[in-house]
Amino acid sequence: MDAAGGRRQVRELRRILQQRGVPTRQIAAVMAERFGVTPLMAFRHATGLTQAEVAELYNRKWPSDPPKTFKQVSYWECWQGPGSESSASARPPSYEDLVRLASLYRCLVDDLLLGPHRKLPLPPPEIGELLADVLLTVESDSYPGKADDATVITFDVPTGEGIVAVKLSRREFTELLAAGGLAALVPGAALAEPVTASGTARGATYYRHVLNAHQAGHHLLPPAAHLSVLQRELHGIEKARQETPGVARQELRRIQSEYAEHISWLLRESADLNGCQQWANRATTWAMEAGDTSMAAYMMIRTASLALDRKDHTRAMDLTMAVRNASWTIPPVLRGIAQAYEARGHALTGTVAAAHLDEATELITTGRTETDPPYLRFFTGDFADMQRATCYVDAGQPGRAVTILQSRITTIPTSHRRDRAVYLTRLGAAHAAAQEPDAAAFAGLGALTDARRSASEHVMTELDNLADTLMRQWPKQPQVRQFHEELRTARHSQLSGSV
């Protein structure tokens, strides 16, 4: 691509595609496929810029010392993407740099990381039929709130032909979740066997199917939308229990505990900590009645997590040690989660328990079995890394946390807004602890956007704490003031909307 002939080919291809009215994102996709270049290089070519021009535009909009050069742009473009190693000629851009490059190229951060994908404007017949079949199985009058019809949910569905952009009203999407149809649309949903076409099945399989669909799609709707459906389904489970004898009755109680666990998590996201603890207690009680010691142990860990939020390291460590030392048979992943939270407790006393963190990572990443409860699938190596980074911040070693968090943020899909908001908020806290107020405020601004879109009040509360820290120490920094003002405006907008 450095030869004059190669540059002429690129310019000519871009000219032809632009004359045809092809969007920049699609031009980049063609460039990446035709010339085998990285997404960062493909988007630069699609916009018709040289590396020197990108550096000049970057420095004009975001002056820095030292300024960016064409060489820096070249390092970024030689990087092969998430999971690849740096080298003398290839260096990954920071999340801040990615956001700014995406602004220059008018694309998404995910486009620069994973490459532009061709989108089909309409779902192929099989997806259209699926949506129609699933939505017809749901009684339309069982979902109140027709105002939701005005809100459009858009998400991408990979197919053999490309990426399909599926658009549904919020009401339709909630119905899709409730009917268990998300499994066929969202990769990795890992749902149980499907509900019968008539929608009449109301046994254990059906109720677990609905729960798994809501867990898999937790990032696609705000917590309140999930809560309303799950709490209604709980009433159906209790009614079914009254009509079911023996072992099947106990299995329904187990499923009730799993519903209560997810409701507890959703309430935490809504910043309703009292409700979160109440549902955690209910989940524990139901789990013990059903003989589900794994769920009971998991809810003890949930309570430990709430204690860590309050900086109560003594309570958190008591609970996690009780889980680790329990005589119950619980999955290795669960013991790994307890180990990670115990390390968090140590960090609040100023100590990084490296051995605990290493063991937690090993248990979480290699201790999985086919019989693990479905809720444990969300605890991955990324979770272990997040806990390690949080430990470094709490123990006064924020620089190491910044390195971990920046490497992970660039791998988060665009649709996972809540996850991105959590990582960015923790990154902001790490930068603040490292006495880097501008970087902290920049991360906070990114987190604010995603937190509002995902309706995560838990993250908004963490952002309040970050803004308070920054304004207390650096009240005159322009970037800090901008973050503070935008957060205050967002909070005012929330308050106005609730009145």
JODAKA-V857531 format. One record per residue. RES is the residue in one letter. PHI is phi in degrees with one decimal (999 if undefined). Layout:
RES&PHI  RES&PHI
This chain:
M&999  D&-86.8  A&-69.0  A&-58.9  G&-62.3  G&-64.4  R&-64.6  R&-64.0  Q&-61.0  V&-63.0  R&-62.1  E&-66.9  L&-63.6  R&-63.1  R&-61.1  I&-63.3  L&-66.9  Q&-64.8  Q&-63.4  R&-83.2  G&80.1  V&-72.3  P&-62.3  T&-56.0  R&-61.8  Q&-75.3  I&-63.0  A&-61.8  A&-62.8  V&-65.7  M&-59.7  A&-63.1  E&-75.0  R&-69.9  F&-108.9  G&65.2  V&-95.9  T&-70.9  P&-56.8  L&-61.3  M&-70.9  A&-60.8  F&-71.3  R&-64.5  H&-62.5  A&-64.8  T&-92.6  G&77.0  L&-105.1  T&-89.8  Q&-61.1  A&-65.4  E&-67.5  V&-62.0  A&-61.4  E&-64.9  L&-62.8  Y&-59.4  N&-66.4  R&-67.9  K&-83.2  W&-134.0  P&-58.2  S&-147.9  D&-127.0  P&-78.6  P&-71.5  K&-72.5  T&-125.1  F&-59.8  K&-66.2  Q&-62.6  V&-61.1  S&-63.3  Y&-57.6  W&-62.2  E&-71.7  C&-82.4  W&-68.0  Q&-88.5  G&106.1  P&-52.4  G&94.5  S&-89.6  E&-89.4  S&-78.5  S&-149.0  A&-63.7  S&-114.1  A&-131.9  R&-135.6  P&-71.6  P&-71.7  S&-72.0  Y&-60.1  E&-60.7  D&-63.3  L&-61.7  V&-60.9  R&-70.3  L&-64.7  A&-61.2  S&-66.2  L&-65.4  Y&-89.9  R&57.5  C&-140.9  L&-93.8  V&-58.2  D&-61.0  D&-61.9  L&-74.7  L&-90.1  L&-109.9  G&96.6  P&-73.3  H&-114.7  R&-72.0  K&-108.1  L&-91.4  P&-68.1  L&-129.2  P&-62.7  P&-64.0  P&-54.0  E&-65.9  I&-73.2  G&-59.9  E&-65.4  L&-61.0  L&-59.7  A&-62.9  D&-63.7  V&-67.6  L&-69.9  L&-73.0  T&-81.0  V&-103.9  E&-69.2  S&-66.1  D&-86.1  S&-89.0  Y&-122.7  P&-71.4  G&91.5  K&-69.2  A&-62.7  D&-64.6  D&-64.0  A&-78.2  T&-92.6  V&-100.4  I&-100.8  T&-120.2  F&-148.0  D&-94.1  V&-121.2  P&-68.6  T&-133.3  G&-65.9  E&-96.7  G&154.5  I&-116.6  V&-100.1  A&-89.1  V&-96.6  K&-118.6  L&-137.0  S&-69.8  R&-60.9  R&-64.5  E&-62.1  F&-68.7  T&-62.4  E&-64.7  L&-62.2  L&-60.9  A&-63.2  A&-86.7  G&77.6  G&-81.5  L&-65.0  A&-56.8  A&-80.6  L&-107.6  V&-107.4  P&-61.3  G&79.5  A&-66.4  A&51.8  L&-85.8  A&-75.4  E&-60.1  P&-67.4  V&-72.5  T&-62.5  A&-58.5  S&-75.4  G&74.3  T&-88.7  A&-64.5  R&-138.0  G&-93.9  A&-59.1  T&-61.6  Y&-61.6  Y&-65.9  R&-70.3  H&-60.8  V&-61.9  L&-61.8  N&-61.4  A&-63.5  H&-68.6  Q&-65.9  A&-65.3  G&-102.7  H&-60.9  H&-86.4  L&-95.8  L&-137.8  P&-67.4  P&-52.3  A&-59.6  A&-65.7  H&-70.5  L&-58.2  S&-61.7  V&-74.1  L&-64.6  Q&-68.4  R&-67.2  E&-64.3  L&-59.9  H&-63.0  G&-65.0  I&-64.7  E&-64.3  K&-63.7  A&-65.1  R&-63.2  Q&-65.1  E&-105.5  T&-120.2  P&-95.0  G&59.3  V&-62.3  A&-62.0  R&-64.7  Q&-65.8  E&-65.1  L&-65.4  R&-64.8  R&-61.3  I&-65.6  Q&-58.7  S&-65.7  E&-69.3  Y&-62.0  A&-61.8  E&-61.4  H&-69.4  I&-62.8  S&-58.2  W&-64.4  L&-63.1  L&-68.4  R&-63.3  E&-63.9  S&-86.2  A&66.0  D&-94.5  L&-69.9  N&-65.5  G&-63.5  C&-58.7  Q&-69.2  Q&-63.0  W&-72.6  A&-64.5  N&-63.2  R&-64.6  A&-61.8  T&-63.6  T&-60.8  W&-64.8  A&-63.0  M&-65.9  E&-61.9  A&-88.9  G&74.5  D&-94.7  T&-69.8  S&-64.1  M&-65.3  A&-59.8  A&-65.6  Y&-62.5  M&-72.1  M&-64.0  I&-67.1  R&-58.9  T&-64.5  A&-62.8  S&-62.7  L&-63.2  A&-64.7  L&-64.2  D&-60.2  R&-90.3  K&63.7  D&-92.2  H&-68.3  T&-65.1  R&-62.9  A&-61.8  M&-71.2  D&-60.6  L&-69.2  T&-68.1  M&-66.6  A&-63.0  V&-67.9  R&-65.3  N&-96.0  A&-64.8  S&-82.6  W&-65.8  T&-90.2  I&-128.0  P&-61.6  P&-56.2  V&-58.9  L&-64.5  R&-64.8  G&-65.4  I&-62.8  A&-60.9  Q&-62.3  A&-63.7  Y&-70.0  E&-64.2  A&-62.3  R&-60.6  G&-62.6  H&-61.7  A&-62.3  L&-66.8  T&-97.7  G&96.7  T&-118.4  V&-90.4  A&-83.0  A&-59.5  A&-63.5  H&-61.5  L&-66.2  D&-64.3  E&-66.3  A&-61.5  T&-61.2  E&-65.2  L&-64.1  I&-72.1  T&-89.5  T&-120.5  G&-95.4  R&-79.7  T&-134.1  E&-68.8  T&-95.3  D&-60.7  P&-58.8  P&-61.0  Y&-68.6  L&-80.4  R&-68.0  F&-82.2  F&-97.9  T&-123.6  G&-60.9  D&-63.6  F&-61.5  A&-61.5  D&-66.2  M&-62.7  Q&-66.0  R&-63.4  A&-61.7  T&-63.7  C&-60.9  Y&-62.2  V&-64.8  D&-64.3  A&-90.8  G&86.5  Q&-125.5  P&-66.7  G&-59.2  R&-68.5  A&-67.3  V&-58.2  T&-59.8  I&-64.2  L&-67.3  Q&-61.9  S&-69.8  R&-88.1  I&-59.2  T&-71.4  T&-103.6  I&-82.3  P&-61.4  T&-56.9  S&-69.0  H&-88.6  R&-66.4  R&-64.6  D&-62.7  R&-63.2  A&-61.9  V&-61.5  Y&-63.0  L&-65.4  T&-64.5  R&-65.4  L&-64.1  G&-60.5  A&-63.6  A&-66.3  H&-62.5  A&-62.6  A&-66.1  A&-88.1  Q&62.7  E&-123.0  P&-63.7  D&-64.9  A&-64.2  A&-64.5  A&-67.4  F&-62.5  A&-62.8  G&-62.0  L&-64.2  G&-64.4  A&-65.5  L&-60.8  T&-59.2  D&-72.4  A&-65.0  R&-68.1  R&-66.9  S&-91.0  A&56.2  S&-91.1  E&-69.6  H&-61.4  V&-68.8  M&-59.8  T&-64.8  E&-63.9  L&-67.2  D&-57.5  N&-64.7  L&-64.1  A&-62.6  D&-61.0  T&-63.0  L&-66.3  M&-70.2  R&-68.7  Q&-98.7  W&-133.7  P&-65.9  K&-99.0  Q&-70.0  P&-56.0  Q&-66.0  V&-65.7  R&-64.8  Q&-61.9  F&-60.5  H&-60.4  E&-67.8  E&-68.3  L&-67.9  R&-64.1  T&-63.2  A&-62.9  R&-64.9  H&-64.1  S&-64.2  Q&-61.1  L&-65.4  S&-64.4  G&-69.8  S&-91.1  V&-81.2
